Amino acid sequence: KTDFINFISEQEWKSIEPVSSWFGPSSFLMSSMSALFQLSMWIRHCHGYLTENVGIPVWGSYAVFALATLFSGLILGLVSEALETDWLA
């Protein structure tokens, strides 16, 4: 507590370099990181629901997420290819 009070009263904070805007809380990088953490919590919630409420075994829940990952990658790849083909034509 004393160190913090001295830091403020003696204006030592002026010698600290501010955080760059790239790492600021409202930057694109930190917003993306926040979205990834929210996605991981949603996936954890879905895994708990599938294993506890629906009664799917743990390996079955992992299989569901693996298939969802494969299919979403397939769909995103097809959409990306379709958009690229339309833009180049």
VOBA-1610 file (N, C-alpha, C; in pm, whole numbers, padded with zeros to 5 digits, always signed):
BEGIN
Lys+00083-00119+00000Lys+00000+00000+00000Lys+00088+00125+00000Thr+00192+00121+00076Thr+00282+00236+00084Thr+00350+00263-00049Asp+00392+00156-00117Asp+00456+00172-00247Asp+00361+00235-00347Phe+00235+00195-00344Phe+00137+00251-00437Phe+00113+00400-00408Ile+00103+00436-00282Ile+00084+00577-00245Ile+00205+00660-00287Asn+00325+00607-00268Asn+00445+00678-00313Asn+00449+00689-00465Phe+00406+00586-00533Phe+00402+00587-00680Phe+00315+00701-00730Ile+00203+00725-00663Ile+00112+00832-00704Ile+00162+00968-00656Ser+00196+00979-00529Ser+00233+01110-00473Ser+00364+01164-00531Glu+00458+01079-00562Glu+00586+01123-00618Glu+00584+01124-00771Gln+00470+01100-00828Gln+00448+01104-00973Gln+00544+01014-01050Glu+00572+00897-00994Glu+00656+00799-01063Glu+00586+00742-01185Trp+00456+00756-01190Trp+00378+00703-01302Trp+00412+00774-01432Lys+00468+00893-01425Lys+00504+00966-01547Lys+00619+00900-01623Ser+00700+00823-01553Ser+00815+00759-01618Ser+00777+00625-01684Ile+00654+00580-01665Ile+00609+00453-01722Ile+00558+00477-01865Glu+00604+00395-01958Glu+00558+00407-02096Glu+00418+00347-02108Pro+00325+00417-02172Pro+00189+00364-02184Pro+00183+00241-02274Val+00079+00162-02255Val+00057+00043-02336Val+00020+00088-02477Ser+00077+00023-02578Ser+00045+00061-02715Ser-00102+00031-02746Ser-00154+00100-02842Ser-00296+00083-02876Ser-00325-00058-02926Trp-00223-00125-02978Trp-00240-00261-03028Trp-00281-00358-02915Phe-00231-00332-02794Phe-00262-00419-02680Phe-00365-00358-02586Gly-00425-00249-02624Gly-00527-00186-02541Gly-00651-00272-02530Pro-00732-00250-02427Pro-00850-00334-02404Pro-00953-00329-02517Ser-00960-00219-02590Ser-01060-00208-02696Ser-01002-00234-02835Ser-00879-00282-02843Ser-00817-00308-02973Ser-00876-00433-03039Phe-00852-00446-03166Phe-00901-00562-03241Phe-00842-00692-03184Leu-00715-00689-03149Leu-00648-00808-03096Leu-00714-00855-02966Met-00737-00763-02874Met-00795-00801-02746Met-00944-00837-02760Ser-01015-00773-02851Ser-01154-00809-02876Ser-01163-00950-02933Ser-01070-00983-03022Ser-01066-01118-03079Ser-01033-01221-02972Met-00940-01189-02885Met-00903-01280-02776Met-01022-01302-02684Ser-01096-01197-02656Ser-01215-01208-02572Ser-01319-01298-02638Ala-01337-01283-02769Ala-01433-01367-02841Ala-01391-01514-02836Leu-01262-01541-02846Leu-01214-01679-02837Leu-01240-01739-02699Phe-01220-01660-02594Phe-01247-01708-02460Phe-01397-01735-02441Gln-01481-01647-02496Gln-01626-01668-02486Gln-01667-01793-02563Leu-01605-01816-02680Leu-01634-01936-02757Leu-01593-02061-02680Ser-01478-02057-02615Ser-01433-02174-02538Ser-01527-02203-02421Met-01579-02098-02357Met-01674-02119-02248Met-01806-02176-02301Trp-01848-02132-02419Trp-01971-02186-02480Trp-01953-02334-02514Ile-01836-02369-02570Ile-01808-02508-02603Ile-01806-02593-02476Arg-01747-02540-02369Arg-01745-02612-02241Arg-01888-02634-02189His-01971-02531-02201His-02111-02542-02158His-02184-02649-02241Cys-02163-02648-02371Cys-02227-02747-02458Cys-02178-02888-02425His-02050-02903-02398His-01995-03034-02362His-02061-03084-02233Gly-02073-02996-02135Gly-02139-03033-02010Gly-02285-03072-02032Tyr-02354-02998-02117Tyr-02493-03029-02146Tyr-02506-03165-02214Leu-02418-03190-02313Leu-02425-03317-02385Leu-02394-03437-02295Thr-02297-03421-02205Thr-02259-03535-02122Thr-02349-03552-02000Glu-02396-03443-01940Glu-02474-03453-01817Glu-02625-03463-01842Asn-02677-03382-01932Asn-02822-03379-01953Asn-02868-03479-02060Val-02796-03486-02170Val-02836-03574-02279Val-02789-03717-02254Gly-02677-03732-02183Gly-02627-03865-02151Gly-02530-03922-02252Ile-02478-03838-02340Ile-02378-03883-02437Ile-02246-03905-02362Pro-02174-04014-02391Pro-02044-04032-02327Pro-01946-03922-02369Val-01841-03906-02291Val-01743-03800-02318Val-01684-03815-02458Trp-01649-03937-02496Trp-01591-03957-02629Trp-01692-03920-02738Gly-01821-03941-02712Gly-01924-03903-02808Gly-01933-03752-02824Ser-01919-03680-02712Ser-01920-03534-02718Ser-01800-03484-02799Tyr-01684-03545-02775Tyr-01565-03506-02853Tyr-01587-03535-03002Ala-01651-03646-03033Ala-01679-03680-03173Ala-01773-03576-03236Val-01873-03532-03160Val-01966-03430-03211Val-01889-03302-03244Phe-01802-03259-03153Phe-01725-03137-03178Phe-01624-03155-03292Ala-01566-03273-03304Ala-01473-03298-03415Ala-01545-03291-03548Leu-01663-03352-03556Leu-01740-03347-03680Leu-01787-03205-03710Ala-01828-03132-03608Ala-01870-02993-03628Ala-01753-02909-03680Thr-01634-02933-03628Thr-01515-02860-03674Thr-01485-02894-03820Leu-01491-03021-03855Leu-01464-03062-03993Leu-01566-03003-04090Phe-01694-03011-04055Phe-01797-02959-04144Phe-01793-02807-04155Ser-01766-02738-04046Ser-01757-02591-04054Ser-01636-02550-04139Gly-01526-02623-04128Gly-01411-02596-04214Gly-01442-02622-04360Leu-01515-02729-04387Leu-01555-02759-04524Leu-01643-02650-04581Ile-01742-02607-04504Ile-01834-02504-04551Ile-01762-02371-04570Leu-01676-02333-04474Leu-01601-02208-04489Leu-01507-02213-04609Gly-01445-02327-04632Gly-01359-02343-04748Gly-01435-02331-04879Leu-01554-02393-04885Leu-01635-02383-05007Leu-01683-02241-05031Val-01726-02173-04925Val-01771-02035-04939Val-01655-01946-04981Ser-01540-01966-04920Ser-01422-01888-04956Ser-01384-01909-05102Glu-01388-02033-05146Glu-01354-02063-05285Glu-01457-02003-05381Ala-01584-02010-05343Ala-01689-01954-05428Ala-01674-01803-05439Leu-01645-01735-05328Leu-01627-01591-05332Leu-01504-01553-05413Glu-01397-01630-05399Glu-01276-01602-05474Glu-01298-01621-05623Thr-01371-01725-05661Thr-01400-01751-05801Thr-01485-01638-05860Asp-01584-01592-05785Asp-01670-01484-05834Asp-01592-01354-05847Trp-01499-01328-05757Trp-01424-01203-05763Trp-01322-01203-05876Leu-01269-01320-05908Leu-01167-01327-06012Leu-01227-01334-06153Ala-01353-01375-06164Ala-01415-01390-06296Ala-01455-01259-06357
//
